[in-house]
Amino acid sequence: MAQIEDLREMINQVDADLLKLTEDRFEIAREIGRYKKENKLPIEDLKREKEIIDNIIKSSKLDARFVEKLFKLLFEESKRIQGEI
């Protein structure tokens, strides 16, 4: 069994990966925001948000409530970012 220090280092790497992926996601959200602004589209698309959450819940082993909370938080920040464009 790995020592706790090794396990913590593994968690640190996963956290760094999560942060990088989240930054990438928000950069894409900025690009989508620019597109929506140029094409006079609304920032919020609740139907799309529901589809994303439903699909992720189906393919995830995580608790559905957690997945929904996590992605609603991501959507909230993405919409805030798009609103600044």
C-alpha positions as CSV (number, residue, x, y, z in Angstrom):
1,M,0.0,0.0,0.0
2,A,1.2,3.5,-0.8
3,Q,2.4,5.8,1.9
4,I,0.1,8.7,2.7
5,E,2.6,11.1,1.2
6,D,2.4,9.3,-2.1
7,L,-1.4,9.3,-2.0
8,R,-1.4,13.0,-1.2
9,E,0.9,13.7,-4.1
10,M,-1.5,11.8,-6.3
11,I,-4.4,13.9,-5.1
12,N,-2.3,17.1,-5.7
13,Q,-1.7,16.0,-9.3
14,V,-5.4,15.3,-9.8
15,D,-6.3,18.7,-8.3
16,A,-3.8,20.4,-10.7
17,D,-5.3,18.5,-13.6
18,L,-8.9,19.5,-12.5
19,L,-7.9,23.1,-12.3
20,K,-6.3,23.1,-15.7
21,L,-9.3,21.4,-17.3
22,T,-11.6,23.9,-15.6
23,E,-9.5,26.8,-16.9
24,D,-9.7,25.3,-20.4
25,R,-13.5,24.9,-20.1
26,F,-13.8,28.6,-19.1
27,E,-11.7,29.7,-22.0
28,I,-14.0,27.8,-24.4
29,A,-17.0,29.4,-22.5
30,R,-15.5,32.8,-23.4
31,E,-15.3,31.8,-27.1
32,I,-18.9,30.7,-26.9
33,G,-19.8,34.0,-25.3
34,R,-18.3,35.9,-28.1
35,Y,-20.2,33.8,-30.6
36,K,-23.5,34.3,-28.8
37,K,-22.9,38.0,-28.6
38,E,-22.1,38.3,-32.3
39,N,-25.1,36.2,-33.2
40,K,-27.4,37.8,-30.7
41,L,-28.1,34.5,-28.9
42,P,-29.1,34.3,-25.2
43,I,-26.4,33.3,-22.7
44,E,-28.6,30.9,-20.9
45,D,-29.8,27.6,-22.5
46,L,-31.5,25.6,-19.8
47,K,-32.4,22.8,-22.2
48,R,-28.7,22.3,-23.1
49,E,-27.7,22.4,-19.4
50,K,-30.2,19.7,-18.6
51,E,-29.0,17.5,-21.5
52,I,-25.4,17.8,-20.4
53,I,-26.2,17.0,-16.8
54,D,-28.4,14.0,-17.8
55,N,-25.7,12.6,-20.1
56,I,-23.0,13.0,-17.5
57,I,-25.1,11.4,-14.8
58,K,-25.8,8.4,-17.1
59,S,-22.1,7.8,-17.7
60,S,-20.8,8.6,-14.2
61,K,-20.3,6.4,-11.2
62,L,-20.6,9.5,-9.0
63,D,-23.6,10.4,-7.0
64,A,-26.1,12.1,-9.3
65,R,-26.8,14.9,-6.8
66,F,-23.1,15.7,-6.6
67,V,-22.7,15.7,-10.4
68,E,-25.7,18.0,-10.8
69,K,-24.3,20.5,-8.1
70,L,-20.9,20.4,-9.7
71,F,-22.1,21.1,-13.2
72,K,-24.6,23.8,-12.1
73,L,-21.7,25.5,-10.5
74,L,-19.6,25.3,-13.7
75,F,-22.6,26.5,-15.7
76,E,-23.1,29.4,-13.4
77,E,-19.5,30.6,-13.7
78,S,-19.5,30.0,-17.5
79,K,-22.6,32.2,-17.8
80,R,-21.0,34.9,-15.6
81,I,-17.9,34.8,-17.9
82,Q,-20.1,35.0,-21.0
83,G,-22.0,37.9,-19.5
84,E,-18.8,39.9,-19.2
85,I,-18.1,39.8,-23.0
